Structure formats: structure tokens, C-alpha cells
Amino acid sequence: MVGDSTSALTRKQDGPILLICLAPNIEALKYLASCATLWGLKYSMKSNFKLIVVILSLSTPSITIAQDSNDWQSWPLADHFTIELYGMFPSLDTRVRVDASDASPGTTISFEQNLGMSDTETLPALGLNWRFAKKHKLGFNALRLDRSGSAITTSEIRIGDEVFTVDLPIASFFDMQIISFDYSYSIILDERKELALGIGLSIQDLTFGLLGNGPVGVIETDSGITAPIPTFGLKGGYAFTDKWVGKIGFGYLSFDLALDAERQLGGDVLNGYASIQHKTFERVYFGLSYQYFDVRVNWSENGLYTSIGYQFQGPMLAVIAAF
């Protein structure tokens, strides 16, 4: 009976037979293809028809989509992970004011103009960036700067309840340690351009002190604060070629927080940068940028008001390792 039905089918078909199969995955695709080949050869030797087999793999579209979705990892602006070492050469302006316990205002002093500190410095910094998804990136930055100076006062200086008289030899220090974390979301990201919004937290550890030695003895005062400062900014980038990349950023945030009934923390942060990077080697880039920071932090505790502000701006060189 099998032979008779096959013979009848052969006599009725003058053209090819089309066989359509669906394969749920790659292994099934291979199996169906081998079976179809053997079956076609077997019956084509006994008959005059030709077998055309079309096998559709249900898994093929998903593989293609996954490959396309990862294309962004090769874009010039979409490095997966970077380690950045900076050399900064800023000019500085550092100011402090501490009111007395009786609420009388203290003297606003400039550490560069009044206390003999240098207004230029060279300092290292570290940056880490991790793009854990196409439009999502985490960043970390850290820098430390310890400074000292000496001068002879040309006018009376009031810091808290201490008074530094005129013509008094005075030594001072101002130390800062800044650790920043941020998250960026790319509103636009393609082969040539990026526009992203960033939010973060900058932990500012700021301490300062003055020491004077006069006719009435040693006068000494110091103060400081560790302030968690929120940050917000807009970032952009453009790849001129596969090797030359330009970046720019701007951020501003003003805040005023009541920590409790006796303590208040406020201030504002303004920053901006513009940079150009060259991908000299496959995994190593070099960059040149100009940075601007203007930070003011003020706090009040038990009625004692203290304000610290610093501004630094200048060029920065970078060596970047990309992975």
C-alpha cells in the first residue's frame, strides 16, 4: 500500500513539492535540515519530482536582535569601564568666615590674599566610570588637597571668638578631600553623540586652622565640616572621528537643609568642563580639559555660623584606560 500511494503521488506531480517546517531552536533546525535532505534524496531517486524544503527557525530573530542590541558597545562614546588618572593645574581662591558665639560677624578672609597661601597648585585626581547598560552609567571621582601658608597680618582678623591683631605672625592650613558619586542617564546616545542627565552626591571634607604667636601668647583656632552635597548636571559628547572625542558638562545646585532644631546646612555648587580626548591606542586614551568649580558651604550649629567657599579653575591632563 505504501508503494502504491507513492506511485500515485509521483504521477500526479509535475512540479516541485514545497515543505515548510518550523524549528524552535538551533538544534532542531539542524535536525530538520538533515532529515529533509535524506528524505528528499530518497524519494527523488524513485520519482521525477523535486523537493524544496523551507525551514524557519523561531530562534533566529531573537539572536539577530541580541546582536544588534549590543552594537552600541563599540561606539566611541560608550566605553564599558574606564579608569582615569588626572593631573590638575588650577588657580585657587579660598574664603572662610566664622561668626562669634555672641552672633557678631567674623572676618571674611582669603587664604591666598590674607594668609600667604599659593593661588596655584598641582594635584592628582582619580576617576572611575562604569556603563552597566546602554543608557546608564555610574561614576566615581576623588581628589585631595592639603595646603598651608604663613603671613603677617595687615588688618585685624576675627575667627569665631578669637581675634588676630595687626602685625601678628600667623600660620594657617586648609585641607580638602572630595569624594563624588554620580549616576547618568543618556537621553540621546548613538554612534556620534550623547546627551545625558546626571545626579549625584559629593562628600566634601573641609578643615582649616589658624595659629598666631603674639605678645599675649599663642592664639589658635580650627574648624571644619564633612558635608554631603547633592549635585545635578547636564553632560554631552560628540565623536568627530573614531579617535577624536569632545565632551562638555555643566552643573548647578543650591540647597538649604535643616538637619535638626540646632543645625542647618546650605550652600551651592557650580561646575563646568570642556575636554578633548584622543584614542591613541586601543585601550589607552589621552585627554586635555578645562575645569571650573565654585563651591560654597555654610552651616550653623547652636547659633554659630560658619561659611567656607572655594573656587578653582584651570587645565587638566588625563590618561584613560578603557575596558
ABEGO torsion letter per residue (X at the ends): XAAAAAAAAAAABABBBBBBBBBABAAAAAAAAAAAAAAAAAAAAABABBBBBBBBBAAAAAAAAAAAAAAAAABAAABABBBBBBBBBBBBBBBBBBBBAAGBBBBBBBAAAAAGBBABBBBBBBBBBBBABAABBBBBBBBBBBBBBBBBBABBBBBEABBBBBGBBBBBBBBBBBBBBBBBBBABBBAABBBBBBBBBBBBBBBBBBBBBBAAEBBBBBBEBBBBBBBBBBBBBBBABAABBBBBBBBBBBBBBBABAABBBBEBBBBBBBBBBBBABAABBBBBBBBBBBBBBBBBBGGBBBBBBBBBBEBBBBBBBBX
